Amino acid sequence: MPIVNVQALIALGMFLASLFIARIVVRIRSGSLPGGEMWVLYLRMLLGFLLAGAVTLAFYSFAGIDVISKHF
């Protein structure tokens, strides 16, 4: 399997993880899950990093540029 396809799969996984984190944030804010404002802040920052990584990896995957094996 080409490394660009692996990049696309990682981007998809990161996007799905960001949807999961967003759902957790909504549940904490509504009160159905325990947690405070610090947890919401932490999870929103994590959500931002996951979305940024997913968009970056997806962009490079569509462009056909390998960024994973260049750094490892």
BAKE-430181 format. One record per residue: x, y, z of N, C-alpha, C in turn; residue number from 1; residue in three letters. Coordinates in Angstrom, 2 decimals, padded with zeros to 5 digits. Layout:
<pts>
<pt><n_px>X</n_px><n_py>Y</n_py><n_pz>Z</n_pz><ca_px>X</ca_px><ca_py>Y</ca_py><ca_pz>Z</ca_pz><c_px>X</c_px><c_py>Y</c_py><c_pz>Z</c_pz><mimar>NUM</mimar><torfi>ALA</torfi></pt>
...
</pts>
This chain:
<pts>
<pt><n_px>000.86</n_px><n_py>-001.17</n_py><n_pz>000.00</n_pz><ca_px>000.00</ca_px><ca_py>000.00</ca_py><ca_pz>000.00</ca_pz><c_px>000.91</c_px><c_py>001.24</c_py><c_pz>000.00</c_pz><mimar>1</mimar><torfi>MET</torfi></pt>
<pt><n_px>000.64</n_px><n_py>002.16</n_py><n_pz>-000.89</n_pz><ca_px>001.45</ca_px><ca_py>003.39</ca_py><ca_pz>-000.94</ca_pz><c_px>001.31</c_px><c_py>004.20</c_py><c_pz>000.35</c_pz><mimar>2</mimar><torfi>PRO</torfi></pt>
<pt><n_px>002.37</n_px><n_py>004.90</n_py><n_pz>000.69</n_pz><ca_px>002.40</ca_px><ca_py>005.67</ca_py><ca_pz>001.94</ca_pz><c_px>001.39</c_px><c_py>006.83</c_py><c_pz>001.90</c_pz><mimar>3</mimar><torfi>ILE</torfi></pt>
<pt><n_px>001.07</n_px><n_py>007.31</n_py><n_pz>000.70</n_pz><ca_px>000.09</ca_px><ca_py>008.40</ca_py><ca_pz>000.60</ca_pz><c_px>-001.29</c_px><c_py>007.90</c_py><c_pz>001.00</c_pz><mimar>4</mimar><torfi>VAL</torfi></pt>
<pt><n_px>-001.59</n_px><n_py>006.63</n_py><n_pz>000.69</n_pz><ca_px>-002.87</ca_px><ca_py>006.07</ca_py><ca_pz>001.12</ca_pz><c_px>-002.90</c_px><c_py>005.89</c_py><c_pz>002.64</c_pz><mimar>5</mimar><torfi>ASN</torfi></pt>
<pt><n_px>-001.77</n_px><n_py>005.55</n_py><n_pz>003.22</n_pz><ca_px>-001.68</ca_px><ca_py>005.44</ca_py><ca_pz>004.68</ca_pz><c_px>-001.91</c_px><c_py>006.81</c_py><c_pz>005.31</c_pz><mimar>6</mimar><torfi>VAL</torfi></pt>
<pt><n_px>-001.35</n_px><n_py>007.84</n_py><n_pz>004.70</n_pz><ca_px>-001.58</ca_px><ca_py>009.21</ca_py><ca_pz>005.17</ca_pz><c_px>-003.06</c_px><c_py>009.55</c_py><c_pz>005.14</c_pz><mimar>7</mimar><torfi>GLN</torfi></pt>
<pt><n_px>-003.74</n_px><n_py>009.18</n_py><n_pz>004.07</n_pz><ca_px>-005.17</ca_px><ca_py>009.47</ca_py><ca_pz>003.96</ca_pz><c_px>-005.96</c_px><c_py>008.72</c_py><c_pz>005.03</c_pz><mimar>8</mimar><torfi>ALA</torfi></pt>
<pt><n_px>-005.58</n_px><n_py>007.48</n_py><n_pz>005.31</n_pz><ca_px>-006.26</ca_px><ca_py>006.72</ca_py><ca_pz>006.36</ca_pz><c_px>-006.02</c_px><c_py>007.33</c_py><c_pz>007.74</c_pz><mimar>9</mimar><torfi>LEU</torfi></pt>
<pt><n_px>-004.82</n_px><n_py>007.79</n_py><n_pz>007.98</n_pz><ca_px>-004.53</ca_px><ca_py>008.45</ca_py><ca_pz>009.26</ca_pz><c_px>-005.33</c_px><c_py>009.74</c_py><c_pz>009.38</c_pz><mimar>10</mimar><torfi>ILE</torfi></pt>
<pt><n_px>-005.44</n_px><n_py>010.50</n_py><n_pz>008.28</n_pz><ca_px>-006.24</ca_px><ca_py>011.72</ca_py><ca_pz>008.29</ca_pz><c_px>-007.71</c_px><c_py>011.40</c_py><c_pz>008.58</c_pz><mimar>11</mimar><torfi>ALA</torfi></pt>
<pt><n_px>-008.21</n_px><n_py>010.34</n_py><n_pz>007.99</n_pz><ca_px>-009.59</ca_px><ca_py>009.94</ca_py><ca_pz>008.24</ca_pz><c_px>-009.78</c_px><c_py>009.53</c_py><c_pz>009.69</c_pz><mimar>12</mimar><torfi>LEU</torfi></pt>
<pt><n_px>-008.82</n_px><n_py>008.80</n_py><n_pz>010.24</n_pz><ca_px>-008.89</ca_px><ca_py>008.41</ca_py><ca_pz>011.65</ca_pz><c_px>-008.85</c_px><c_py>009.60</c_py><c_pz>012.58</c_pz><mimar>13</mimar><torfi>GLY</torfi></pt>
<pt><n_px>-008.01</n_px><n_py>010.58</n_py><n_pz>012.26</n_pz><ca_px>-007.94</ca_px><ca_py>011.79</ca_py><ca_pz>013.07</ca_pz><c_px>-009.25</c_px><c_py>012.58</c_py><c_pz>012.99</c_pz><mimar>14</mimar><torfi>MET</torfi></pt>
<pt><n_px>-009.87</n_px><n_py>012.61</n_py><n_pz>011.83</n_pz><ca_px>-011.14</ca_px><ca_py>013.30</ca_py><ca_pz>011.69</ca_pz><c_px>-012.23</c_px><c_py>012.60</c_py><c_pz>012.50</c_pz><mimar>15</mimar><torfi>PHE</torfi></pt>
<pt><n_px>-012.27</n_px><n_py>011.27</n_py><n_pz>012.45</n_pz><ca_px>-013.25</ca_px><ca_py>010.54</ca_py><ca_pz>013.24</ca_pz><c_px>-013.01</c_px><c_py>010.72</c_py><c_pz>014.73</c_pz><mimar>16</mimar><torfi>LEU</torfi></pt>
<pt><n_px>-011.74</n_px><n_py>010.77</n_py><n_pz>015.14</n_pz><ca_px>-011.43</ca_px><ca_py>011.03</ca_py><ca_pz>016.55</ca_pz><c_px>-011.89</c_px><c_py>012.43</c_py><c_pz>016.96</c_pz><mimar>17</mimar><torfi>ALA</torfi></pt>
<pt><n_px>-011.76</n_px><n_py>013.39</n_py><n_pz>016.06</n_pz><ca_px>-012.21</ca_px><ca_py>014.75</ca_py><ca_pz>016.38</ca_pz><c_px>-013.73</c_px><c_py>014.81</c_py><c_pz>016.51</c_pz><mimar>18</mimar><torfi>SER</torfi></pt>
<pt><n_px>-014.46</n_px><n_py>014.03</n_py><n_pz>015.71</n_pz><ca_px>-015.91</ca_px><ca_py>013.97</ca_py><ca_pz>015.88</ca_pz><c_px>-016.28</c_px><c_py>013.36</c_py><c_pz>017.23</c_pz><mimar>19</mimar><torfi>LEU</torfi></pt>
<pt><n_px>-015.55</n_px><n_py>012.34</n_py><n_pz>017.65</n_pz><ca_px>-015.78</ca_px><ca_py>011.73</ca_py><ca_pz>018.95</ca_pz><c_px>-015.51</c_px><c_py>012.70</c_py><c_pz>020.08</c_pz><mimar>20</mimar><torfi>PHE</torfi></pt>
<pt><n_px>-014.42</n_px><n_py>013.45</n_py><n_pz>019.99</n_pz><ca_px>-014.07</ca_px><ca_py>014.45</ca_py><ca_pz>021.02</ca_pz><c_px>-015.13</c_px><c_py>015.55</c_py><c_pz>021.06</c_pz><mimar>21</mimar><torfi>ILE</torfi></pt>
<pt><n_px>-015.62</n_px><n_py>015.97</n_py><n_pz>019.90</n_pz><ca_px>-016.65</ca_px><ca_py>017.00</ca_py><ca_pz>019.87</ca_pz><c_px>-017.93</c_px><c_py>016.51</c_py><c_pz>020.54</c_pz><mimar>22</mimar><torfi>ALA</torfi></pt>
<pt><n_px>-018.25</n_px><n_py>015.26</n_py><n_pz>020.35</n_pz><ca_px>-019.44</ca_px><ca_py>014.70</ca_py><ca_pz>021.00</ca_pz><c_px>-019.26</c_px><c_py>014.65</c_py><c_pz>022.52</c_pz><mimar>23</mimar><torfi>ARG</torfi></pt>
<pt><n_px>-018.06</n_px><n_py>014.32</n_py><n_pz>022.98</n_pz><ca_px>-017.79</ca_px><ca_py>014.31</ca_py><ca_pz>024.41</ca_pz><c_px>-017.92</c_px><c_py>015.72</c_py><c_pz>024.99</c_pz><mimar>24</mimar><torfi>ILE</torfi></pt>
<pt><n_px>-017.42</n_px><n_py>016.73</n_py><n_pz>024.27</n_pz><ca_px>-017.50</ca_px><ca_py>018.11</ca_py><ca_pz>024.74</ca_pz><c_px>-018.96</c_px><c_py>018.54</c_py><c_pz>024.88</c_pz><mimar>25</mimar><torfi>VAL</torfi></pt>
<pt><n_px>-019.78</n_px><n_py>018.18</n_py><n_pz>023.91</n_pz><ca_px>-021.21</ca_px><ca_py>018.53</ca_py><ca_pz>023.97</ca_pz><c_px>-021.87</c_px><c_py>017.85</c_py><c_pz>025.16</c_pz><mimar>26</mimar><torfi>VAL</torfi></pt>
<pt><n_px>-021.53</n_px><n_py>016.61</n_py><n_pz>025.42</n_pz><ca_px>-022.13</ca_px><ca_py>015.90</ca_py><ca_pz>026.55</ca_pz><c_px>-021.67</c_px><c_py>016.47</c_py><c_pz>027.88</c_pz><mimar>27</mimar><torfi>ARG</torfi></pt>
<pt><n_px>-020.43</n_px><n_py>016.91</n_py><n_pz>027.97</n_pz><ca_px>-019.96</ca_px><ca_py>017.54</ca_py><ca_pz>029.21</ca_pz><c_px>-020.68</c_px><c_py>018.87</c_py><c_pz>029.43</c_pz><mimar>28</mimar><torfi>ILE</torfi></pt>
<pt><n_px>-020.82</n_px><n_py>019.64</n_py><n_pz>028.36</n_pz><ca_px>-021.50</ca_px><ca_py>020.94</ca_py><ca_pz>028.48</ca_pz><c_px>-022.97</c_px><c_py>020.79</c_py><c_pz>028.85</c_pz><mimar>29</mimar><torfi>ARG</torfi></pt>
<pt><n_px>-023.61</n_px><n_py>019.71</n_py><n_pz>028.38</n_pz><ca_px>-025.03</ca_px><ca_py>019.53</ca_py><ca_pz>028.69</ca_pz><c_px>-025.24</c_px><c_py>018.93</c_py><c_pz>030.07</c_pz><mimar>30</mimar><torfi>SER</torfi></pt>
<pt><n_px>-024.20</n_px><n_py>018.38</n_py><n_pz>030.67</n_pz><ca_px>-024.30</ca_px><ca_py>017.84</ca_py><ca_pz>032.01</ca_pz><c_px>-024.51</c_px><c_py>016.34</c_py><c_pz>032.08</c_pz><mimar>31</mimar><torfi>GLY</torfi></pt>
<pt><n_px>-024.55</n_px><n_py>015.65</n_py><n_pz>030.96</n_pz><ca_px>-024.75</ca_px><ca_py>014.20</ca_py><ca_pz>030.99</ca_pz><c_px>-023.46</c_px><c_py>013.45</c_py><c_pz>031.29</c_pz><mimar>32</mimar><torfi>SER</torfi></pt>
<pt><n_px>-022.31</n_px><n_py>014.09</n_py><n_pz>031.15</n_pz><ca_px>-021.02</ca_px><ca_py>013.52</ca_py><ca_pz>031.55</ca_pz><c_px>-020.38</c_px><c_py>014.44</c_py><c_pz>032.59</c_pz><mimar>33</mimar><torfi>LEU</torfi></pt>
<pt><n_px>-019.67</n_px><n_py>013.86</n_py><n_pz>033.55</n_pz><ca_px>-019.02</ca_px><ca_py>014.72</ca_py><ca_pz>034.55</ca_pz><c_px>-017.81</c_px><c_py>015.43</c_py><c_pz>033.95</c_pz><mimar>34</mimar><torfi>PRO</torfi></pt>
<pt><n_px>-017.54</n_px><n_py>016.60</n_py><n_pz>034.46</n_pz><ca_px>-016.40</ca_px><ca_py>017.37</ca_py><ca_pz>033.99</ca_pz><c_px>-016.68</c_px><c_py>018.85</c_py><c_pz>034.17</c_pz><mimar>35</mimar><torfi>GLY</torfi></pt>
<pt><n_px>-015.62</n_px><n_py>019.61</n_py><n_pz>034.17</n_pz><ca_px>-015.77</ca_px><ca_py>021.05</ca_py><ca_pz>034.38</ca_pz><c_px>-015.27</c_px><c_py>021.83</c_py><c_pz>033.18</c_pz><mimar>36</mimar><torfi>GLY</torfi></pt>
<pt><n_px>-015.08</n_px><n_py>023.10</n_py><n_pz>033.41</n_pz><ca_px>-014.63</ca_px><ca_py>023.99</ca_py><ca_pz>032.35</ca_pz><c_px>-013.21</c_px><c_py>023.68</c_py><c_pz>031.89</c_pz><mimar>37</mimar><torfi>GLU</torfi></pt>
<pt><n_px>-012.36</n_px><n_py>023.19</n_py><n_pz>032.80</n_pz><ca_px>-010.99</ca_px><ca_py>022.86</ca_py><ca_pz>032.41</ca_pz><c_px>-010.96</c_px><c_py>021.67</c_py><c_pz>031.46</c_pz><mimar>38</mimar><torfi>MET</torfi></pt>
<pt><n_px>-011.82</n_px><n_py>020.68</n_py><n_pz>031.70</n_pz><ca_px>-011.90</ca_px><ca_py>019.54</ca_py><ca_pz>030.78</ca_pz><c_px>-012.39</c_px><c_py>019.98</c_py><c_pz>029.42</c_pz><mimar>39</mimar><torfi>TRP</torfi></pt>
<pt><n_px>-013.36</n_px><n_py>020.87</n_py><n_pz>029.40</n_pz><ca_px>-013.88</ca_px><ca_py>021.36</ca_py><ca_pz>028.13</ca_pz><c_px>-012.80</c_px><c_py>022.13</c_py><c_pz>027.38</c_pz><mimar>40</mimar><torfi>VAL</torfi></pt>
<pt><n_px>-012.05</n_px><n_py>022.95</n_py><n_pz>028.08</n_pz><ca_px>-010.96</ca_px><ca_py>023.70</ca_py><ca_pz>027.45</ca_pz><c_px>-009.90</c_px><c_py>022.75</c_py><c_pz>026.89</c_pz><mimar>41</mimar><torfi>LEU</torfi></pt>
<pt><n_px>-009.51</n_px><n_py>021.76</n_py><n_pz>027.69</n_pz><ca_px>-008.51</ca_px><ca_py>020.79</ca_py><ca_pz>027.24</ca_pz><c_px>-008.99</c_px><c_py>020.02</c_py><c_pz>026.01</c_pz><mimar>42</mimar><torfi>TYR</torfi></pt>
<pt><n_px>-010.23</n_px><n_py>019.56</n_py><n_pz>026.05</n_pz><ca_px>-010.76</ca_px><ca_py>018.78</ca_py><ca_pz>024.93</ca_pz><c_px>-010.93</c_px><c_py>019.63</c_py><c_pz>023.68</c_pz><mimar>43</mimar><torfi>LEU</torfi></pt>
<pt><n_px>-011.26</n_px><n_py>020.90</n_py><n_pz>023.84</n_pz><ca_px>-011.37</ca_px><ca_py>021.78</ca_py><ca_pz>022.68</ca_pz><c_px>-010.01</c_px><c_py>022.05</c_py><c_pz>022.05</c_pz><mimar>44</mimar><torfi>ARG</torfi></pt>
<pt><n_px>-008.98</n_px><n_py>022.16</n_py><n_pz>022.88</n_pz><ca_px>-007.64</ca_px><ca_py>022.32</ca_py><ca_pz>022.31</ca_pz><c_px>-007.21</c_px><c_py>021.05</c_py><c_pz>021.57</c_pz><mimar>45</mimar><torfi>MET</torfi></pt>
<pt><n_px>-007.50</n_px><n_py>019.90</n_py><n_pz>022.16</n_pz><ca_px>-007.20</ca_px><ca_py>018.63</ca_py><ca_pz>021.51</ca_pz><c_px>-007.97</c_px><c_py>018.51</c_py><c_pz>020.20</c_pz><mimar>46</mimar><torfi>LEU</torfi></pt>
<pt><n_px>-009.20</n_px><n_py>018.96</n_py><n_pz>020.21</n_pz><ca_px>-010.03</ca_px><ca_py>018.95</ca_py><ca_pz>019.01</ca_pz><c_px>-009.41</c_px><c_py>019.81</c_py><c_pz>017.91</c_pz><mimar>47</mimar><torfi>LEU</torfi></pt>
<pt><n_px>-008.91</n_px><n_py>020.96</n_py><n_pz>018.27</n_pz><ca_px>-008.26</ca_px><ca_py>021.83</ca_py><ca_pz>017.29</ca_pz><c_px>-007.03</c_px><c_py>021.20</c_py><c_pz>016.67</c_pz><mimar>48</mimar><torfi>GLY</torfi></pt>
<pt><n_px>-006.20</n_px><n_py>020.57</n_py><n_pz>017.50</n_pz><ca_px>-005.00</ca_px><ca_py>019.92</ca_py><ca_pz>016.98</ca_pz><c_px>-005.36</c_px><c_py>018.74</c_py><c_pz>016.09</c_pz><mimar>49</mimar><torfi>PHE</torfi></pt>
<pt><n_px>-006.36</n_px><n_py>017.96</n_py><n_pz>016.47</n_pz><ca_px>-006.78</ca_px><ca_py>016.82</ca_py><ca_pz>015.65</ca_pz><c_px>-007.32</c_px><c_py>017.28</c_py><c_pz>014.30</c_pz><mimar>50</mimar><torfi>LEU</torfi></pt>
<pt><n_px>-008.14</n_px><n_py>018.32</n_py><n_pz>014.31</n_pz><ca_px>-008.68</ca_px><ca_py>018.83</ca_py><ca_pz>013.05</ca_pz><c_px>-007.59</c_px><c_py>019.41</c_py><c_pz>012.16</c_pz><mimar>51</mimar><torfi>LEU</torfi></pt>
<pt><n_px>-006.65</n_px><n_py>020.14</n_py><n_pz>012.75</n_pz><ca_px>-005.56</ca_px><ca_py>020.71</ca_py><ca_pz>011.96</ca_pz><c_px>-004.69</c_px><c_py>019.60</c_py><c_pz>011.36</c_pz><mimar>52</mimar><torfi>ALA</torfi></pt>
<pt><n_px>-004.40</n_px><n_py>018.58</n_py><n_pz>012.14</n_pz><ca_px>-003.62</ca_px><ca_py>017.46</ca_py><ca_pz>011.62</ca_pz><c_px>-004.34</c_px><c_py>016.71</c_py><c_pz>010.54</c_pz><mimar>53</mimar><torfi>GLY</torfi></pt>
<pt><n_px>-005.64</n_px><n_py>016.51</n_py><n_pz>010.71</n_pz><ca_px>-006.43</ca_px><ca_py>015.80</ca_py><ca_pz>009.71</ca_pz><c_px>-006.49</c_px><c_py>016.58</c_py><c_pz>008.40</c_pz><mimar>54</mimar><torfi>ALA</torfi></pt>
<pt><n_px>-006.70</n_px><n_py>017.87</n_py><n_pz>008.49</n_pz><ca_px>-006.76</ca_px><ca_py>018.69</ca_py><ca_pz>007.28</ca_pz><c_px>-005.40</c_px><c_py>018.71</c_py><c_pz>006.57</c_pz><mimar>55</mimar><torfi>VAL</torfi></pt>
<pt><n_px>-004.33</n_px><n_py>018.85</n_py><n_pz>007.33</n_pz><ca_px>-003.00</ca_px><ca_py>018.90</ca_py><ca_pz>006.75</ca_pz><c_px>-002.65</c_px><c_py>017.58</c_py><c_pz>006.06</c_pz><mimar>56</mimar><torfi>THR</torfi></pt>
<pt><n_px>-002.87</n_px><n_py>016.46</n_py><n_pz>006.75</n_pz><ca_px>-002.56</ca_px><ca_py>015.17</ca_py><ca_pz>006.15</ca_pz><c_px>-003.44</c_px><c_py>014.89</c_py><c_pz>004.93</c_pz><mimar>57</mimar><torfi>LEU</torfi></pt>
<pt><n_px>-004.70</n_px><n_py>015.27</n_py><n_pz>005.00</n_pz><ca_px>-005.60</ca_px><ca_py>015.05</ca_py><ca_pz>003.86</ca_pz><c_px>-005.17</c_px><c_py>015.90</c_py><c_pz>002.66</c_pz><mimar>58</mimar><torfi>ALA</torfi></pt>
<pt><n_px>-004.78</n_px><n_py>017.14</n_py><n_pz>002.91</n_pz><ca_px>-004.33</ca_px><ca_py>018.00</ca_py><ca_pz>001.82</ca_pz><c_px>-003.11</c_px><c_py>017.43</c_py><c_pz>001.13</c_pz><mimar>59</mimar><torfi>PHE</torfi></pt>
<pt><n_px>-002.12</n_px><n_py>017.00</n_py><n_pz>001.93</n_pz><ca_px>-000.92</ca_px><ca_py>016.43</ca_py><ca_pz>001.34</ca_pz><c_px>-001.20</c_px><c_py>015.10</c_py><c_pz>000.66</c_pz><mimar>60</mimar><torfi>TYR</torfi></pt>
<pt><n_px>-002.16</n_px><n_py>014.34</n_py><n_pz>001.16</n_pz><ca_px>-002.52</ca_px><ca_py>013.08</ca_py><ca_pz>000.52</ca_pz><c_px>-003.13</c_px><c_py>013.31</c_py><c_pz>-000.85</c_pz><mimar>61</mimar><torfi>SER</torfi></pt>
<pt><n_px>-004.04</n_px><n_py>014.28</n_py><n_pz>-000.93</n_pz><ca_px>-004.66</ca_px><ca_py>014.58</ca_py><ca_pz>-002.22</ca_pz><c_px>-003.65</c_px><c_py>015.15</c_py><c_pz>-003.21</c_pz><mimar>62</mimar><torfi>PHE</torfi></pt>
<pt><n_px>-002.65</n_px><n_py>015.85</n_py><n_pz>-002.70</n_pz><ca_px>-001.61</ca_px><ca_py>016.40</ca_py><ca_pz>-003.56</ca_pz><c_px>-000.59</c_px><c_py>015.35</c_py><c_pz>-003.96</c_pz><mimar>63</mimar><torfi>ALA</torfi></pt>
<pt><n_px>-000.58</n_px><n_py>014.22</n_py><n_pz>-003.26</n_pz><ca_px>000.36</ca_px><ca_py>013.15</ca_py><ca_pz>-003.57</ca_pz><c_px>001.74</c_px><c_py>013.36</c_py><c_pz>-002.96</c_pz><mimar>64</mimar><torfi>GLY</torfi></pt>
<pt><n_px>001.82</n_px><n_py>014.16</n_py><n_pz>-001.91</n_pz><ca_px>003.09</ca_px><ca_py>014.46</ca_py><ca_pz>-001.26</ca_pz><c_px>003.20</c_px><c_py>013.63</c_py><c_pz>000.00</c_pz><mimar>65</mimar><torfi>ILE</torfi></pt>
<pt><n_px>004.33</n_px><n_py>012.94</n_py><n_pz>000.14</n_pz><ca_px>004.57</ca_px><ca_py>012.10</ca_py><ca_pz>001.29</ca_pz><c_px>005.23</c_px><c_py>012.92</c_py><c_pz>002.40</c_pz><mimar>66</mimar><torfi>ASP</torfi></pt>
<pt><n_px>004.54</n_px><n_py>013.07</n_py><n_pz>003.53</n_pz><ca_px>005.12</ca_px><ca_py>013.81</ca_py><ca_pz>004.65</ca_pz><c_px>005.43</c_px><c_py>012.91</c_py><c_pz>005.83</c_pz><mimar>67</mimar><torfi>VAL</torfi></pt>
<pt><n_px>004.94</n_px><n_py>011.67</n_py><n_pz>005.82</n_pz><ca_px>005.17</ca_px><ca_py>010.78</ca_py><ca_pz>006.95</ca_pz><c_px>006.58</c_px><c_py>010.21</c_py><c_pz>006.93</c_pz><mimar>68</mimar><torfi>ILE</torfi></pt>
<pt><n_px>007.00</n_px><n_py>009.63</n_py><n_pz>005.82</n_pz><ca_px>008.31</ca_px><ca_py>008.96</ca_py><ca_pz>005.80</ca_pz><c_px>009.47</c_px><c_py>009.95</c_py><c_pz>005.72</c_pz><mimar>69</mimar><torfi>SER</torfi></pt>
<pt><n_px>009.20</n_px><n_py>011.20</n_py><n_pz>005.40</n_pz><ca_px>010.26</ca_px><ca_py>012.20</ca_py><ca_pz>005.37</ca_pz><c_px>010.70</c_px><c_py>012.58</c_py><c_pz>006.77</c_pz><mimar>70</mimar><torfi>LYS</torfi></pt>
<pt><n_px>009.82</n_px><n_py>012.38</n_py><n_pz>007.76</n_pz><ca_px>010.15</ca_px><ca_py>012.79</ca_py><ca_pz>009.12</ca_pz><c_px>010.56</c_px><c_py>011.63</c_py><c_pz>010.00</c_pz><mimar>71</mimar><torfi>HIS</torfi></pt>
<pt><n_px>010.43</n_px><n_py>010.41</n_py><n_pz>009.53</n_pz><ca_px>010.78</ca_px><ca_py>009.26</ca_py><ca_pz>010.35</ca_pz><c_px>011.85</c_px><c_py>008.44</c_py><c_pz>009.71</c_pz><mimar>72</mimar><torfi>PHE</torfi></pt>
</pts>
